[in-house]
């Protein structure tokens, strides 16, 4: 119990005064969350239609004040109407007393390279909100005026990225989030609270080996590196995708966790041929390998994804009475 209280206090101290360090989310299902990290991937290579993806993460289960994150991405390829992909990304994060919300509108302009692939140049523009609603329990009944009270602040947020998807089953991307590095400031009486948004940098890449070993499945490899120029971490994931209906794999995150994941398109497996074929359900469990391993029961993630594809444009043919 004492360790849990100390950890909660640690998270609260992070929220006080000026806050620095890596602030972006960590997701084991990062290969399903490319748009919020790199707007250049928005709608790139998708058939005409829309996909909605939501991921919920409960990090360091049973640790008081540990991060709880939720992501919702909606993106589409509207190439039949105008060039490029559009998307909306929403992110909510709760750590201790603090709450963070990001909403961005993303757009990616595609550059088609014959027999090579597609290059997407994207930008995301929106807002970032940071708030804190503390419930302090001081050791004495005398209030401590130096403890911060509740506050909230909002400012501009923007992302930028380039993403290349080849015709030979591999991709690579470079991006930066929180490009303006905005300062969120709020005054409560004589106390000023500052939240300094750190600019983050990402490099991602991956490739797919079709019909690996002559099996009906593909081997999918994904790598994500992240840094705020203070700390660096990387995720390496390998998934086996069986007949484009189910997957299972492992992820290694440097100095943090080893994770197992699995997912499926259940209707495609049981009753194919319906609109529910495009529903994907996934789950991952992280085994903590850092100092929290003594008190954490690991991290859980739940994934839901659904895609709706527009019907083909009908081909109109002119007719004449002589050729009926």
LINZI-V912094 format. One record per residue. N is the residue number from 1. RES is the residue in one letter. NEAR is the number of other ideal C-beta (glycine too) atoms within 10 Angstrom. Layout:
n = [N | N]
res = [RES | RES]
near = [NEAR | NEAR]
//
This chain:
n = [1 | 2 | 3 | 4 | 5 | 6 | 7 | 8 | 9 | 10 | 11 | 12 | 13 | 14 | 15 | 16 | 17 | 18 | 19 | 20 | 21 | 22 | 23 | 24 | 25 | 26 | 27 | 28 | 29 | 30 | 31 | 32 | 33 | 34 | 35 | 36 | 37 | 38 | 39 | 40 | 41 | 42 | 43 | 44 | 45 | 46 | 47 | 48 | 49 | 50 | 51 | 52 | 53 | 54 | 55 | 56 | 57 | 58 | 59 | 60 | 61 | 62 | 63 | 64 | 65 | 66 | 67 | 68 | 69 | 70 | 71 | 72 | 73 | 74 | 75 | 76 | 77 | 78 | 79 | 80 | 81 | 82 | 83 | 84 | 85 | 86 | 87 | 88 | 89 | 90 | 91 | 92 | 93 | 94 | 95 | 96 | 97 | 98 | 99 | 100 | 101 | 102 | 103 | 104 | 105 | 106 | 107 | 108 | 109 | 110 | 111 | 112 | 113 | 114 | 115 | 116 | 117 | 118 | 119 | 120 | 121 | 122 | 123 | 124 | 125 | 126 | 127 | 128 | 129 | 130 | 131 | 132 | 133 | 134 | 135 | 136 | 137 | 138 | 139 | 140 | 141 | 142 | 143 | 144 | 145 | 146 | 147 | 148 | 149 | 150 | 151 | 152 | 153 | 154 | 155 | 156 | 157 | 158 | 159 | 160 | 161 | 162 | 163 | 164 | 165 | 166 | 167 | 168 | 169 | 170 | 171 | 172 | 173 | 174 | 175 | 176 | 177 | 178 | 179 | 180 | 181 | 182 | 183 | 184 | 185 | 186 | 187 | 188 | 189 | 190 | 191 | 192 | 193 | 194 | 195 | 196 | 197 | 198 | 199 | 200 | 201 | 202 | 203 | 204 | 205 | 206 | 207 | 208 | 209 | 210 | 211 | 212 | 213 | 214 | 215 | 216 | 217 | 218 | 219 | 220 | 221 | 222 | 223 | 224 | 225 | 226 | 227 | 228 | 229 | 230 | 231 | 232 | 233 | 234 | 235 | 236 | 237 | 238 | 239 | 240 | 241 | 242 | 243 | 244 | 245 | 246 | 247 | 248 | 249 | 250 | 251 | 252 | 253 | 254 | 255 | 256 | 257 | 258 | 259 | 260 | 261 | 262 | 263 | 264 | 265 | 266 | 267 | 268 | 269 | 270 | 271 | 272 | 273 | 274 | 275 | 276 | 277 | 278 | 279 | 280 | 281 | 282 | 283 | 284 | 285 | 286 | 287 | 288 | 289 | 290 | 291 | 292 | 293 | 294 | 295 | 296 | 297 | 298 | 299 | 300 | 301 | 302 | 303 | 304 | 305 | 306 | 307 | 308 | 309 | 310 | 311 | 312 | 313 | 314 | 315 | 316 | 317 | 318 | 319 | 320 | 321 | 322 | 323 | 324]
res = [X | X | X | X | X | X | X | X | X | X | X | X | X | X | X | X | X | X | X | X | X | X | X | X | X | X | X | X | X | X | X | X | X | X | X | X | X | X | X | X | X | X | X | X | X | X | X | X | X | X | X | X | X | X | X | X | X | X | X | X | X | X | X | X | X | X | X | X | X | X | X | X | X | X | X | X | X | X | X | X | X | X | X | X | X | X | X | X | X | X | X | X | X | X | X | X | X | X | X | X | X | X | X | X | X | X | X | X | X | X | X | X | X | X | X | X | X | X | X | X | X | X | X | X | X | X | X | X | X | X | X | X | X | X | X | X | X | X | X | X | X | X | X | X | X | X | X | X | X | X | X | X | X | X | X | X | X | X | X | X | X | X | X | X | X | X | X | X | X | X | X | X | X | X | X | X | X | X | X | X | X | X | X | X | X | X | X | X | X | X | X | X | X | X | X | X | X | X | X | X | X | X | X | X | X | X | X | X | X | X | X | X | X | X | X | X | X | X | X | X | X | X | X | X | X | X | X | X | X | X | X | X | X | X | X | X | X | X | X | X | X | X | X | X | X | X | X | X | X | X | X | X | X | X | X | X | X | X | X | X | X | X | X | X | X | X | X | X | X | X | X | X | X | X | X | X | X | X | X | X | X | X | X | X | X | X | X | X | X | X | X | X | X | X | X | X | X | X | X | X | X | X | X | X | X | X | X | X | X | X | X | X | X | X | X | X | X | X | X | X | X | X | X | X]
near = [6 | 6 | 12 | 14 | 12 | 11 | 19 | 16 | 13 | 11 | 17 | 20 | 11 | 17 | 21 | 16 | 12 | 10 | 18 | 12 | 10 | 16 | 20 | 19 | 22 | 20 | 24 | 28 | 23 | 22 | 21 | 21 | 21 | 26 | 30 | 30 | 26 | 29 | 32 | 30 | 29 | 32 | 26 | 26 | 16 | 18 | 12 | 16 | 16 | 19 | 22 | 16 | 23 | 16 | 25 | 16 | 22 | 17 | 24 | 22 | 14 | 11 | 19 | 16 | 21 | 21 | 19 | 14 | 20 | 16 | 23 | 17 | 23 | 16 | 26 | 21 | 24 | 16 | 14 | 9 | 9 | 7 | 11 | 18 | 26 | 18 | 25 | 19 | 24 | 16 | 21 | 17 | 20 | 15 | 19 | 20 | 20 | 21 | 16 | 22 | 17 | 24 | 16 | 23 | 14 | 27 | 18 | 29 | 15 | 22 | 12 | 9 | 12 | 6 | 6 | 11 | 19 | 17 | 18 | 27 | 16 | 28 | 18 | 29 | 16 | 17 | 14 | 23 | 17 | 26 | 19 | 22 | 11 | 16 | 7 | 11 | 6 | 9 | 6 | 6 | 5 | 7 | 9 | 9 | 9 | 7 | 12 | 18 | 13 | 13 | 20 | 14 | 18 | 14 | 15 | 13 | 22 | 19 | 26 | 17 | 26 | 18 | 27 | 20 | 19 | 15 | 12 | 10 | 13 | 14 | 22 | 16 | 24 | 16 | 25 | 16 | 26 | 19 | 18 | 13 | 13 | 20 | 12 | 21 | 14 | 18 | 10 | 11 | 7 | 6 | 15 | 13 | 23 | 13 | 25 | 14 | 24 | 18 | 14 | 20 | 14 | 20 | 15 | 23 | 15 | 19 | 15 | 16 | 13 | 10 | 10 | 14 | 7 | 5 | 11 | 11 | 20 | 18 | 17 | 20 | 16 | 22 | 17 | 25 | 15 | 22 | 16 | 18 | 10 | 9 | 11 | 13 | 14 | 15 | 22 | 14 | 22 | 15 | 22 | 17 | 19 | 15 | 12 | 11 | 18 | 19 | 19 | 16 | 21 | 15 | 23 | 14 | 22 | 12 | 11 | 18 | 25 | 14 | 22 | 14 | 21 | 15 | 22 | 18 | 20 | 15 | 17 | 19 | 13 | 11 | 10 | 11 | 8 | 11 | 11 | 14 | 16 | 16 | 16 | 21 | 16 | 21 | 15 | 25 | 17 | 25 | 13 | 22 | 14 | 12 | 9 | 19 | 13 | 8 | 16 | 20 | 15 | 19 | 26 | 15 | 21 | 16 | 22 | 16 | 19 | 15 | 18 | 11 | 15 | 14 | 7 | 9 | 8 | 6 | 5 | 5 | 5 | 5 | 7 | 6 | 5 | 5 | 6 | 5]
//
